[in-house]
Amino acid sequence: MAQNQTTSLNSVELDRLATQLAKDPHSKAFMPLAEEYGKAGMWQEAAAVLEDGLKLYPGFITAMVALGRAYDHLGQFTKAKAILEESVKLSPENLRAHRTLIKIYQSQGLHESALQSCAVILAANPRDEEARSIQSALGGPLKEQKEPARLKPLAPITSNPSTQQTAIPPVSDETTVSAKEASTAPNLPGSTPIAPETPPAISPTQDQEKEHPAVPELDLQPIDTVETPPPSPHADVVAQLEAWLRAIESRRHDHDTTNQSDPRIS
């Protein structure tokens, strides 16, 4: 008897809400009407009313979740999943949508997605027995994914000026010829033959110092500044050879002057 009375009351409410919606199709009376259809188990009628209402009010979260539940009861799980996932994008903390999604995810074997919905519910209510039970059955909460270690960028390779060798300029042909003339010049009478001096021996350490002169620290200067090249390491040898040549020419000049003044010298 009580059941018949409840059914009678639902029918009266359904008629009232349906009449209200008919008088004003643009009102939100479709929501309570859909709920009454759901209470009466009339899910097809509830889905139809909600679809029409969402055409007028797109993005109405409550209506979207109710339509997803109606699709779920009708066994249209693809439609239910699509509209419920869209609703949680707009309202991530909608617990009613997550509860229905958990059932759909479990039926489709999407355990990770089901655990994510459980985590949302437990974040809002850690004592929710249903969500805790499902989470335990699926193997516990989701494990935190660790980000892969990022490789540190390699330090840029900078050139060390101390390791660079200073190029030694080659000896010019003029210096070579002067050295040959000094070595082959004839000995003048009354003069001590001039022997080419042997350049001083250079120790390996000094040789290395000449081959690898110390490079001063870099001094940042404007781009248009021209640096003076270092002196040639053979400057001393060239100067000595020039001194020999000047001595030879001076002795030749003295010898010619003596021959002209003394006829006995043939």
Backbone as CSV, one residue per row, in Angstrom:
resi,resn,N_x,N_y,N_z,CA_x,CA_y,CA_z,C_x,C_y,C_z
1,MET,0.816,-1.198,0.000,0.000,0.000,0.000,0.851,1.249,0.000
2,ALA,1.934,1.221,0.802,2.850,2.370,0.857,3.514,2.585,-0.485
3,GLN,3.859,1.473,-1.176,4.510,1.592,-2.479,3.569,2.217,-3.495
4,ASN,2.310,1.824,-3.442,1.342,2.404,-4.364,1.150,3.886,-4.106
5,GLN,1.197,4.270,-2.816,1.048,5.679,-2.469,2.227,6.489,-2.976
6,THR,3.454,5.923,-2.854,4.652,6.618,-3.347,4.584,6.770,-4.856
7,THR,4.154,5.712,-5.541,4.047,5.774,-6.996,3.029,6.822,-7.410
8,SER,1.945,6.923,-6.656,0.919,7.912,-6.963,1.456,9.322,-6.779
9,LEU,2.230,9.535,-5.704,2.801,10.859,-5.472,3.787,11.224,-6.574
10,ASN,4.603,10.239,-7.029,5.558,10.496,-8.110,4.824,10.863,-9.392
11,SER,3.739,10.216,-9.630,2.980,10.511,-10.840,2.431,11.922,-10.809
12,VAL,1.923,12.328,-9.637,1.413,13.691,-9.500,2.528,14.708,-9.724
13,GLU,3.700,14.441,-9.150,4.836,15.363,-9.300,5.310,15.402,-10.745
14,LEU,5.339,14.260,-11.389,5.754,14.207,-12.792,4.812,15.031,-13.663
15,ASP,3.510,14.884,-13.402,2.537,15.645,-14.198,2.710,17.146,-13.975
16,ARG,2.943,17.520,-12.738,3.094,18.941,-12.427,4.315,19.523,-13.108
17,LEU,5.462,18.816,-13.010,6.706,19.313,-13.605,6.638,19.304,-15.132
18,ALA,6.014,18.280,-15.687,5.874,18.226,-17.140,5.021,19.370,-17.650
19,THR,3.971,19.705,-16.916,3.107,20.825,-17.303,3.872,22.138,-17.208
20,GLN,4.677,22.285,-16.157,5.464,23.507,-15.975,6.462,23.685,-17.105
21,LEU,7.097,22.576,-17.489,8.081,22.657,-18.570,7.410,22.941,-19.905
22,ALA,6.222,22.410,-20.072,5.508,22.659,-21.327,5.125,24.124,-21.455
23,LYS,4.757,24.761,-20.353,4.387,26.165,-20.381,5.595,27.050,-20.638
24,ASP,6.766,26.634,-20.123,7.993,27.439,-20.289,9.146,26.516,-20.687
25,PRO,9.260,26.180,-21.974,10.296,25.239,-22.422,11.725,25.713,-22.133
26,HIS,11.926,27.012,-21.953,13.276,27.535,-21.720,13.641,27.595,-20.242
27,SER,12.769,27.094,-19.380,13.062,27.097,-17.950,13.939,25.891,-17.596
28,LYS,14.466,25.927,-16.384,15.282,24.812,-15.915,14.451,23.766,-15.177
29,ALA,13.151,23.751,-15.468,12.285,22.742,-14.851,12.595,21.341,-15.355
30,PHE,13.416,21.230,-16.420,13.757,19.897,-16.941,14.612,19.113,-15.943
31,MET,15.342,19.825,-15.070,16.193,19.116,-14.109,15.366,18.356,-13.061
32,PRO,14.445,18.982,-12.326,13.645,18.207,-11.374,12.773,17.165,-12.063
33,LEU,12.347,17.443,-13.277,11.547,16.455,-14.007,12.394,15.216,-14.311
34,ALA,13.668,15.424,-14.732,14.542,14.289,-15.008,14.816,13.486,-13.736
35,GLU,14.959,14.173,-12.608,15.177,13.463,-11.343,13.975,12.590,-10.982
36,GLU,12.770,13.110,-11.189,11.571,12.319,-10.901,11.463,11.124,-11.835
37,TYR,11.869,11.308,-13.090,11.897,10.177,-14.015,12.892,9.113,-13.529
38,GLY,14.034,9.588,-13.023,15.018,8.640,-12.519,14.524,7.880,-11.312
39,LYS,13.820,8.552,-10.403,13.268,7.886,-9.226,12.247,6.813,-9.623
40,ALA,11.518,7.097,-10.671,10.517,6.142,-11.142,11.124,5.062,-12.031
41,GLY,12.475,5.134,-12.278,13.128,4.146,-13.131,12.885,4.377,-14.603
42,MET,12.399,5.527,-14.956,12.120,5.869,-16.349,13.344,6.590,-16.933
43,TRP,14.453,5.847,-17.136,15.725,6.439,-17.530,15.716,6.922,-18.984
44,GLN,14.933,6.288,-19.816,14.875,6.749,-21.200,14.249,8.136,-21.272
45,GLU,13.143,8.339,-20.516,12.493,9.645,-20.489,13.399,10.693,-19.829
46,ALA,14.133,10.278,-18.789,15.056,11.209,-18.125,16.152,11.660,-19.078
47,ALA,16.719,10.701,-19.848,17.777,11.055,-20.793,17.259,11.999,-21.868
48,ALA,16.046,11.776,-22.338,15.491,12.637,-23.391,15.285,14.058,-22.888
49,VAL,14.737,14.192,-21.666,14.523,15.519,-21.098,15.855,16.245,-20.888
50,LEU,16.883,15.533,-20.408,18.191,16.146,-20.157,18.879,16.555,-21.460
51,GLU,18.747,15.758,-22.486,19.347,16.107,-23.778,18.750,17.396,-24.321
52,ASP,17.410,17.527,-24.196,16.768,18.755,-24.669,17.189,19.954,-23.818
53,GLY,17.316,19.745,-22.515,17.697,20.849,-21.649,19.120,21.326,-21.899
54,LEU,20.056,20.380,-22.198,21.451,20.755,-22.452,21.623,21.486,-23.780
55,LYS,20.671,21.327,-24.681,20.731,22.101,-25.918,20.509,23.588,-25.635
56,LEU,19.698,23.861,-24.620,19.439,25.246,-24.229,20.496,25.770,-23.250
57,TYR,21.045,24.865,-22.447,22.020,25.254,-21.413,23.280,24.376,-21.523
58,PRO,24.048,24.542,-22.589,25.283,23.746,-22.708,26.263,24.094,-21.593
59,GLY,26.954,23.073,-21.100,27.911,23.290,-20.023,27.277,23.308,-18.648
60,PHE,25.999,22.939,-18.559,25.303,22.867,-17.268,25.775,21.576,-16.583
61,ILE,26.701,21.698,-15.612,27.388,20.546,-15.032,26.407,19.556,-14.407
62,THR,25.460,20.041,-13.635,24.511,19.147,-12.956,23.722,18.329,-13.966
63,ALA,23.294,18.958,-15.043,22.538,18.243,-16.074,23.430,17.237,-16.801
64,MET,24.706,17.584,-17.031,25.632,16.666,-17.707,25.855,15.413,-16.861
65,VAL,26.065,15.598,-15.562,26.275,14.438,-14.683,25.020,13.575,-14.625
66,ALA,23.839,14.202,-14.542,22.581,13.445,-14.512,22.379,12.665,-15.804
67,LEU,22.742,13.262,-16.941,22.617,12.554,-18.218,23.586,11.383,-18.288
68,GLY,24.800,11.568,-17.738,25.759,10.462,-17.715,25.247,9.297,-16.880
69,ARG,24.606,9.581,-15.762,24.033,8.529,-14.927,22.879,7.844,-15.643
70,ALA,22.094,8.628,-16.393,20.984,8.029,-17.148,21.516,7.085,-18.228
71,TYR,22.560,7.496,-18.943,23.175,6.630,-19.957,23.730,5.359,-19.300
72,ASP,24.338,5.525,-18.123,24.888,4.360,-17.411,23.784,3.347,-17.085
73,HIS,22.638,3.822,-16.607,21.530,2.923,-16.300,20.946,2.285,-17.562
74,LEU,21.068,2.980,-18.669,20.553,2.419,-19.927,21.564,1.477,-20.581
75,GLY,22.759,1.339,-20.000,23.788,0.464,-20.575,24.561,1.106,-21.708
76,GLN,24.399,2.388,-21.917,25.137,3.098,-22.971,26.421,3.693,-22.357
77,PHE,27.365,2.775,-22.104,28.554,3.169,-21.329,29.488,4.116,-22.093
78,THR,29.539,3.986,-23.401,30.407,4.880,-24.176,29.934,6.320,-24.064
79,LYS,28.603,6.518,-24.210,28.047,7.861,-24.073,28.207,8.378,-22.644
80,ALA,27.958,7.481,-21.680,28.078,7.885,-20.279,29.504,8.321,-19.953
81,LYS,30.476,7.540,-20.392,31.886,7.862,-20.112,32.281,9.188,-20.754
82,ALA,31.844,9.414,-21.999,32.229,10.626,-22.722,31.700,11.875,-22.030
83,ILE,30.414,11.894,-21.653,29.855,13.115,-21.076,30.315,13.312,-19.637
84,LEU,30.570,12.203,-18.901,31.058,12.347,-17.527,32.508,12.840,-17.505
85,GLU,33.336,12.352,-18.414,34.718,12.844,-18.489,34.750,14.317,-18.885
86,GLU,33.814,14.722,-19.754,33.734,16.127,-20.118,33.315,16.973,-18.919
87,SER,32.418,16.420,-18.094,31.949,17.168,-16.929,33.051,17.332,-15.887
88,VAL,33.908,16.287,-15.699,34.978,16.418,-14.696,36.105,17.324,-15.198
89,LYS,36.186,17.525,-16.515,37.144,18.508,-17.011,36.704,19.913,-16.613
90,LEU,35.384,20.131,-16.669,34.851,21.437,-16.288,34.767,21.593,-14.775
91,SER,34.519,20.469,-14.080,34.413,20.503,-12.616,35.150,19.289,-12.054
92,PRO,36.488,19.383,-11.868,37.303,18.223,-11.477,36.903,17.590,-10.148
93,GLU,36.250,18.313,-9.276,35.917,17.790,-7.947,34.444,17.371,-7.838
94,ASN,33.811,17.089,-8.953,32.415,16.632,-8.924,32.393,15.161,-8.518
95,LEU,32.107,14.893,-7.248,32.197,13.533,-6.717,31.160,12.608,-7.324
96,ARG,29.991,13.138,-7.643,28.949,12.296,-8.220,29.387,11.757,-9.584
97,ALA,30.043,12.590,-10.377,30.542,12.143,-11.681,31.634,11.095,-11.507
98,HIS,32.519,11.293,-10.528,33.615,10.343,-10.307,33.081,8.983,-9.834
99,ARG,32.042,8.965,-9.045,31.489,7.675,-8.576,30.973,6.855,-9.749
100,THR,30.278,7.514,-10.678,29.775,6.782,-11.843,30.917,6.375,-12.758
101,LEU,31.921,7.239,-12.885,33.078,6.899,-13.730,33.837,5.706,-13.170
102,ILE,33.924,5.586,-11.854,34.636,4.447,-11.259,33.992,3.138,-11.695
103,LYS,32.674,3.082,-11.686,31.962,1.868,-12.103,32.251,1.556,-13.567
104,ILE,32.231,2.599,-14.398,32.477,2.382,-15.835,33.919,1.948,-16.071
105,TYR,34.869,2.600,-15.394,36.279,2.244,-15.563,36.530,0.802,-15.122
106,GLN,35.935,0.388,-14.026,36.119,-0.986,-13.553,35.575,-1.990,-14.556
107,SER,34.426,-1.689,-15.125,33.829,-2.625,-16.092,34.652,-2.731,-17.370
108,GLN,35.427,-1.659,-17.688,36.251,-1.662,-18.907,37.711,-2.010,-18.623
109,GLY,38.034,-2.317,-17.362,39.411,-2.702,-17.018,40.373,-1.540,-16.947
110,LEU,39.861,-0.336,-16.853,40.732,0.845,-16.763,41.004,1.143,-15.294
111,HIS,41.862,0.325,-14.700,42.098,0.405,-13.261,42.801,1.695,-12.848
112,GLU,43.730,2.160,-13.655,44.458,3.378,-13.298,43.506,4.575,-13.264
113,SER,42.602,4.656,-14.252,41.631,5.744,-14.274,40.680,5.639,-13.082
114,ALA,40.304,4.389,-12.727,39.426,4.199,-11.569,40.118,4.651,-10.286
115,LEU,41.417,4.349,-10.161,42.155,4.780,-8.970,42.275,6.298,-8.906
116,GLN,42.394,6.942,-10.046,42.467,8.402,-10.058,41.163,9.012,-9.555
117,SER,40.038,8.430,-9.968,38.742,8.928,-9.482,38.582,8.646,-7.990
118,CYS,39.079,7.485,-7.536,39.052,7.186,-6.097,39.873,8.201,-5.317
119,ALA,41.011,8.587,-5.865,41.878,9.551,-5.177,41.187,10.899,-5.027
120,VAL,40.408,11.298,-6.045,39.689,12.573,-5.960,38.653,12.515,-4.846
121,ILE,37.923,11.387,-4.772,36.893,11.251,-3.736,37.516,11.219,-2.348
122,LEU,38.608,10.461,-2.181,39.249,10.344,-0.867,39.949,11.638,-0.466
123,ALA,40.354,12.426,-1.431,40.943,13.722,-1.092,39.899,14.635,-0.464
124,ALA,38.648,14.506,-0.934,37.564,15.310,-0.362,37.029,14.706,0.932
125,ASN,37.028,13.362,0.978,36.505,12.677,2.175,37.330,11.405,2.408
126,PRO,38.385,11.490,3.217,39.253,10.317,3.427,38.534,9.129,4.048
127,ARG,37.358,9.309,4.629,36.633,8.215,5.279,35.585,7.579,4.372
128,ASP,35.598,7.933,3.110,34.614,7.360,2.181,34.885,5.864,2.037
129,GLU,34.002,5.040,2.594,34.212,3.590,2.625,34.169,2.980,1.234
130,GLU,33.269,3.443,0.403,33.147,2.864,-0.944,34.419,3.087,-1.750
131,ALA,34.920,4.315,-1.736,36.136,4.616,-2.501,37.336,3.881,-1.921
132,ARG,37.445,3.795,-0.603,38.561,3.064,0.020,38.506,1.586,-0.329
133,SER,37.301,1.013,-0.352,37.159,-0.406,-0.673,37.581,-0.683,-2.116
134,ILE,37.140,0.179,-3.019,37.508,-0.010,-4.433,39.008,0.198,-4.618
135,GLN,39.559,1.180,-3.943,40.999,1.443,-4.047,41.799,0.248,-3.550
136,SER,41.391,-0.340,-2.443,42.082,-1.509,-1.909,41.969,-2.696,-2.853
137,ALA,40.775,-2.873,-3.451,40.576,-3.994,-4.379,41.424,-3.851,-5.634
138,LEU,41.729,-2.602,-6.018,42.523,-2.371,-7.235,44.018,-2.298,-6.954
139,GLY,44.438,-2.589,-5.731,45.876,-2.658,-5.435,46.422,-1.469,-4.706
140,GLY,45.575,-0.635,-4.123,46.080,0.494,-3.348,46.175,1.755,-4.167
141,PRO,46.598,2.852,-3.533,46.693,4.144,-4.234,47.743,4.118,-5.328
142,LEU,47.599,5.052,-6.234,48.561,5.161,-7.332,49.943,5.500,-6.793
143,LYS,50.959,4.851,-7.349,52.332,5.152,-6.969,52.781,6.409,-7.685
144,GLU,53.492,7.244,-6.937,53.981,8.487,-7.517,55.036,8.172,-8.564
145,GLN,54.845,8.736,-9.697,55.797,8.530,-10.782,56.951,9.505,-10.628
146,LYS,58.115,8.945,-10.570,59.313,9.764,-10.418,59.755,10.248,-11.782
147,GLU,60.084,11.507,-11.817,60.586,12.069,-13.063,61.997,11.548,-13.331
148,PRO,62.285,11.230,-14.593,63.642,10.764,-14.899,64.672,11.837,-14.618
149,ALA,65.820,11.372,-14.126,66.894,12.321,-13.798,67.369,13.015,-15.057
150,ARG,67.489,14.303,-14.968,67.928,15.067,-16.110,69.447,15.174,-16.118
151,LEU,69.998,14.984,-17.290,71.448,15.079,-17.422,71.872,16.534,-17.338
152,LYS,72.906,16.761,-16.568,73.426,18.115,-16.470,74.126,18.487,-17.773
153,PRO,73.907,19.686,-18.250,74.577,20.072,-19.498,76.086,20.143,-19.308
154,LEU,76.794,19.676,-20.331,78.252,19.689,-20.283,78.766,21.118,-20.297
155,ALA,79.838,21.336,-19.528,80.440,22.669,-19.492,81.087,22.967,-20.828
156,PRO,80.968,24.165,-21.340,81.579,24.494,-22.637,83.089,24.395,-22.576
157,ILE,83.657,23.855,-23.639,85.103,23.670,-23.723,85.735,24.987,-24.146
158,THR,86.594,25.506,-23.306,87.278,26.766,-23.611,88.734,26.489,-23.906
159,SER,89.255,27.214,-24.845,90.655,27.022,-25.232,91.563,27.705,-24.225
160,ASN,92.659,27.022,-23.871,93.636,27.558,-22.930,94.770,28.183,-23.710
161,PRO,94.927,29.496,-23.632,95.967,30.125,-24.448,97.360,29.651,-24.112
162,SER,97.564,29.125,-22.871,98.906,28.678,-22.495,99.329,27.442,-23.248
163,THR,98.328,26.692,-23.795,98.659,25.467,-24.521,98.931,25.726,-25.983
164,GLN,98.676,26.969,-26.425,98.900,27.269,-27.822,100.367,27.645,-28.026
165,GLN,100.963,27.127,-29.087,102.358,27.401,-29.393,102.435,28.608,-30.315
166,THR,103.405,29.471,-30.042,103.615,30.635,-30.892,104.424,30.217,-32.106
167,ALA,103.911,30.533,-33.252,104.592,30.123,-34.482,105.892,30.895,-34.631
168,ILE,106.959,30.163,-34.947,108.277,30.775,-35.126,108.426,31.111,-36.589
169,PRO,108.638,32.394,-36.932,108.753,32.754,-38.359,110.012,32.150,-38.948
170,PRO,109.943,31.697,-40.187,111.142,31.104,-40.828,112.186,32.174,-41.097
171,VAL,113.443,31.714,-41.151,114.564,32.620,-41.410,114.507,33.057,-42.866
172,SER,114.605,34.361,-43.111,114.499,34.880,-44.476,115.715,34.471,-45.292
173,ASP,115.552,34.532,-46.638,116.656,34.189,-47.534,117.806,35.167,-47.381
174,GLU,117.484,36.439,-47.079,118.554,37.437,-46.932,119.467,37.096,-45.776
175,THR,118.901,36.642,-44.690,119.718,36.261,-43.538,120.592,35.069,-43.875
176,THR,120.035,34.108,-44.659,120.817,32.918,-45.047,121.987,33.301,-45.921
177,VAL,121.753,34.218,-46.885,122.837,34.630,-47.783,123.920,35.349,-47.001
178,SER,123.519,36.225,-46.074,124.515,36.950,-45.278,125.369,36.002,-44.471
179,ALA,124.760,34.964,-43.964,125.528,33.996,-43.190,126.524,33.264,-44.064
180,LYS,126.131,32.958,-45.331,127.048,32.255,-46.237,128.208,33.152,-46.595
181,GLU,127.952,34.457,-46.880,129.040,35.370,-47.226,130.026,35.511,-46.077
182,ALA,129.526,35.565,-44.875,130.423,35.702,-43.728,131.290,34.484,-43.559
183,SER,130.740,33.310,-43.870,131.525,32.081,-43.680,132.520,31.867,-44.793
184,THR,132.274,32.422,-46.021,133.151,32.188,-47.170,134.026,33.389,-47.496
185,ALA,133.978,34.463,-46.708,134.774,35.660,-47.001,136.264,35.360,-46.841
186,PRO,137.166,35.829,-47.807,138.624,35.542,-47.707,139.254,36.341,-46.566
187,ASN,140.351,35.728,-46.035,141.088,36.396,-44.953,141.957,37.498,-45.546
188,LEU,141.922,38.664,-44.993,142.714,39.792,-45.475,144.107,39.719,-44.884
189,PRO,145.131,40.260,-45.688,146.503,40.252,-45.150,146.602,41.109,-43.910
190,GLY,147.373,40.631,-43.011,147.587,41.372,-41.779,146.407,41.404,-40.848
191,SER,145.476,40.623,-41.159,144.292,40.610,-40.290,144.050,39.219,-39.786
192,THR,143.468,39.188,-38.718,143.153,37.894,-38.126,141.901,37.328,-38.772
193,PRO,142.032,36.111,-39.248,140.833,35.542,-39.911,139.664,35.522,-38.931
194,ILE,138.561,35.917,-39.522,137.345,35.977,-38.719,136.577,34.672,-38.880
195,ALA,136.457,34.003,-37.862,135.688,32.734,-37.889,134.270,33.017,-37.425
196,PRO,133.386,32.461,-38.120,131.991,32.693,-37.693,131.762,32.147,-36.291
197,GLU,131.201,33.009,-35.543,130.965,32.604,-34.165,129.829,31.587,-34.101
198,THR,130.088,30.651,-33.263,129.046,29.626,-33.051,128.029,30.168,-32.076
199,PRO,126.794,30.166,-32.464,125.792,30.698,-31.526,125.829,29.928,-30.232
200,PRO,125.607,30.616,-29.155,125.660,29.944,-27.842,124.679,28.793,-27.766
201,ALA,125.168,27.775,-27.078,124.306,26.582,-26.926,123.067,26.942,-26.129
202,ILE,122.006,26.436,-26.602,120.712,26.703,-25.947,120.280,25.445,-25.230
203,SER,120.094,25.595,-23.980,119.667,24.429,-23.191,118.252,24.027,-23.591
204,PRO,117.893,22.768,-23.344,116.523,22.329,-23.671,115.473,23.203,-23.008
205,THR,115.814,23.674,-21.804,114.814,24.506,-21.113,114.622,25.819,-21.837
206,GLN,115.789,26.455,-22.261,115.688,27.702,-22.987,115.025,27.494,-24.336
207,ASP,115.357,26.334,-24.976,114.733,26.036,-26.270,113.226,25.943,-26.122
208,GLN,112.812,25.272,-25.083,111.384,25.150,-24.861,110.759,26.511,-24.584
209,GLU,111.540,27.372,-23.856,110.992,28.687,-23.572,110.824,29.498,-24.840
210,LYS,111.793,29.326,-25.795,111.670,30.052,-27.050,110.551,29.485,-27.913
211,GLU,110.474,28.173,-27.927,109.413,27.562,-28.732,108.052,27.812,-28.111
212,HIS,108.008,27.877,-26.811,106.732,28.076,-26.126,106.841,29.305,-25.225
213,PRO,106.906,30.478,-25.803,107.014,31.668,-24.955,105.795,31.801,-24.062
214,ALA,106.026,32.351,-22.920,104.917,32.531,-21.976,103.921,33.505,-22.568
215,VAL,102.694,33.117,-22.553,101.630,33.961,-23.105,101.048,34.777,-21.977
216,PRO,101.044,36.068,-22.083,100.463,36.878,-20.996,98.983,36.640,-20.884
217,GLU,98.465,36.999,-19.750,97.037,36.839,-19.534,96.265,37.696,-20.520
218,LEU,95.118,37.164,-20.918,94.295,37.862,-21.899,93.775,39.160,-21.297
219,ASP,93.908,40.202,-22.053,93.392,41.496,-21.616,92.317,41.903,-22.597
220,LEU,91.078,41.951,-22.111,89.958,42.272,-22.987,90.086,43.719,-23.447
221,GLN,90.230,43.917,-24.733,90.372,45.233,-25.326,89.357,45.360,-26.440
222,PRO,89.107,46.578,-26.898,88.201,46.732,-28.044,88.679,45.943,-29.239
223,ILE,87.746,45.612,-30.109,88.049,44.738,-31.247,89.057,45.380,-32.186
224,ASP,89.040,46.733,-32.292,89.895,47.390,-33.272,91.325,47.561,-32.779
225,THR,91.692,47.128,-31.580,93.055,47.258,-31.064,93.951,46.217,-31.725
226,VAL,95.097,46.638,-32.243,96.033,45.734,-32.928,97.162,45.418,-31.961
227,GLU,97.392,44.155,-31.721,98.453,43.749,-30.813,99.779,43.701,-31.542
228,THR,100.859,44.156,-30.890,102.202,44.134,-31.472,102.742,42.718,-31.417
229,PRO,103.188,42.174,-32.566,103.685,40.782,-32.555,104.946,40.671,-31.721
230,PRO,105.209,39.543,-31.117,106.420,39.365,-30.296,107.674,39.396,-31.148
231,PRO,108.792,39.829,-30.584,110.049,39.887,-31.366,110.490,38.505,-31.785
232,SER,111.162,38.466,-32.933,111.623,37.181,-33.459,112.706,36.610,-32.547
233,PRO,112.667,35.301,-32.311,113.707,34.687,-31.464,115.088,34.675,-32.114
234,HIS,115.164,34.975,-33.459,116.469,34.961,-34.153,117.030,36.370,-34.330
235,ALA,116.488,37.340,-33.599,116.960,38.715,-33.780,118.425,38.858,-33.389
236,ASP,118.846,38.163,-32.330,120.255,38.261,-31.891,121.199,37.719,-32.947
237,VAL,120.826,36.611,-33.571,121.700,35.992,-34.596,121.826,36.919,-35.789
238,VAL,120.683,37.498,-36.190,120.709,38.395,-37.356,121.582,39.627,-37.046
239,ALA,121.465,40.156,-35.836,122.279,41.328,-35.478,123.769,41.006,-35.490
240,GLN,124.121,39.801,-35.021,125.537,39.401,-35.005,126.085,39.262,-36.417
241,LEU,125.248,38.682,-37.307,125.682,38.517,-38.703,125.877,39.875,-39.374
242,GLU,124.962,40.807,-39.099,125.115,42.137,-39.687,126.397,42.809,-39.179
243,ALA,126.735,42.581,-37.896,127.981,43.168,-37.356,129.207,42.597,-38.063
244,TRP,129.166,41.268,-38.343,130.282,40.646,-39.079,130.434,41.255,-40.468
245,LEU,129.280,41.445,-41.134,129.343,41.988,-42.503,129.929,43.405,-42.497
246,ARG,129.487,44.195,-41.516,130.036,45.560,-41.449,131.550,45.527,-41.185
247,ALA,132.028,44.598,-40.331,133.461,44.495,-40.047,134.237,44.084,-41.295
248,ILE,133.658,43.162,-42.064,134.333,42.683,-43.295,134.450,43.821,-44.293
249,GLU,133.337,44.570,-44.485,133.377,45.674,-45.445,134.377,46.736,-45.007
250,SER,134.458,46.992,-43.665,135.400,48.011,-43.178,136.838,47.590,-43.425
251,ARG,137.148,46.304,-43.237,138.526,45.829,-43.448,138.876,45.812,-44.932
252,ARG,137.883,45.515,-45.790,138.149,45.575,-47.230,138.484,47.007,-47.646
253,HIS,137.725,47.951,-47.088,137.972,49.352,-47.433,139.358,49.810,-46.957
254,ASP,139.767,49.389,-45.751,141.094,49.751,-45.247,142.192,49.120,-46.096
255,HIS,141.973,47.864,-46.515,142.977,47.160,-47.328,143.151,47.845,-48.677
256,ASP,142.049,48.244,-49.308,142.157,48.906,-50.624,142.870,50.254,-50.482
257,THR,142.610,50.965,-49.390,143.248,52.262,-49.179,144.758,52.102,-48.986
258,THR,145.167,51.066,-48.277,146.605,50.807,-48.055,147.320,50.476,-49.343
259,ASN,146.724,49.663,-50.227,147.336,49.298,-51.521,147.552,50.524,-52.390
260,GLN,146.612,51.439,-52.385,146.747,52.629,-53.225,147.848,53.565,-52.711
261,SER,148.054,53.646,-51.413,149.049,54.560,-50.850,150.472,53.966,-50.850
262,ASP,150.636,52.653,-50.857,151.960,51.994,-50.825,152.119,51.226,-52.111
263,PRO,152.958,51.752,-53.109,153.139,51.035,-54.396,153.900,49.730,-54.247
264,ARG,154.584,49.513,-53.125,155.315,48.253,-52.973,154.384,47.065,-52.801
265,ILE,153.220,47.378,-52.432,152.280,46.271,-52.223,151.583,46.032,-53.542
266,SER,151.831,44.883,-54.106,151.238,44.532,-55.387,149.903,43.917,-55.187
